[in-house]
Amino acid sequence: MARNDVEARLHALTTTLVNELISLTPETMTEIQFEIAMTDDGGADIGLLENHPDATRVALSDLIYTTASHYLPLIKQYVPGWTRTLISLQESKGGWQVKVDFEHL
């Protein structure tokens, strides 16, 4: 798969994650932080960072897990030494602002 194809696919998967996270988030939460972090066995842990009391009430959907499973092999290919992706969403008057950070070795 060419680099542009990988980038486009990653963008599409990230957009799916963002939209699904927003749909799952209670109205009381104006900020969401979601991470996909590499585990020692080469897999990944995914989940919300509990930076708000209501974060513990958010149940991740099958779509989140499925999307993350497609995301993992692509991000490893696209970002050499990748260890973690943090997707930060913050609600403002104009909608949700999205920031995606990659951590790598």
N, C-alpha and C positions, 0 to 999 in steps of 0.2 A: 504494500500500500504506500503510495507516495506521501511525502510529508504534508502537502496541502490537503490530501484526502484525510489523513489522520487528524489534522487540525480541524477540519470541517466536522468530522465525526465527533471529536471531543467537544467542540462548541455545541453541537446538537444535543449531546448527552448532558452537558452542563446545563443547557437551557431546560431540558426535561426535568433535571433535578431541582432547579430553581423554581420552576412553575409548580411542581408537586409539593415542594417544601412550603411554598406560600399557601397552597390550598389546604395543607394539613395544620397550619399554624393558627392557634386561637387569636381572636382579635385583640386580646390583652397583650400580646407580644408584638413589639415593634422592631425587634431585632432577632435575627436567627443566625447561628453559626453552626455549620455542618462540616464535619471532617471525614475524609477518607485517609486513613493512615496505614502504611505498610506494617505488617507484622513480621516477626523474625522468620516465619516459615514461608515468606513470600506472598502470603495472602494479604488481606486488609481488614481492618476494623472500620466500621462506619457508625456515625451517630451524631446527634446534636450535642453541642457543648451546653452544659446546664448553666447558662449565664442568666437565666430568668426562672422564677419558681414554676411557671407553667410549662417549661420545657420538659419536665418529667411526665406531663400528661399527653405529650405528642407521641403517637404511635406511628412509627415509620411504615409506609405502605409497601406492598409487594413491588410496586413500580420503582420505588427508591432502591430496593435491593437488586432488582433486575438491572436497572440502569447502572448502578455501581459495579455490578459484575462485568458489564460490557466496558465500562470506563477504565477499569484497572489495567487490562493488557495494553490499551491504547496509551494511557498516560505513562506507563513504563517505557513504551517505545518513543514517545514524544519528548519526555523530559529525562535525560540520562541521570541516573542516580536519584530518581524521585523517591521521596519518603512520605510526603503528606500533601494533601490538597485541603485548603480551608476555604469554604464558600461562606462569605459574610453577606447577609442581607439586612438592610435597614430601611424601614418604612419612613417616608417623608410625605409632604403634601402632594408631591408629584408622582407618587407611586413608590415602588421598591427600588432601592439602589443596590447594585450587586458588585461585589469585589471578590475576585478569585486569586488566592495566593498559592504558589507551589513551593514546597520546600524540597531541597535535594542535598545530597552529600557534596 
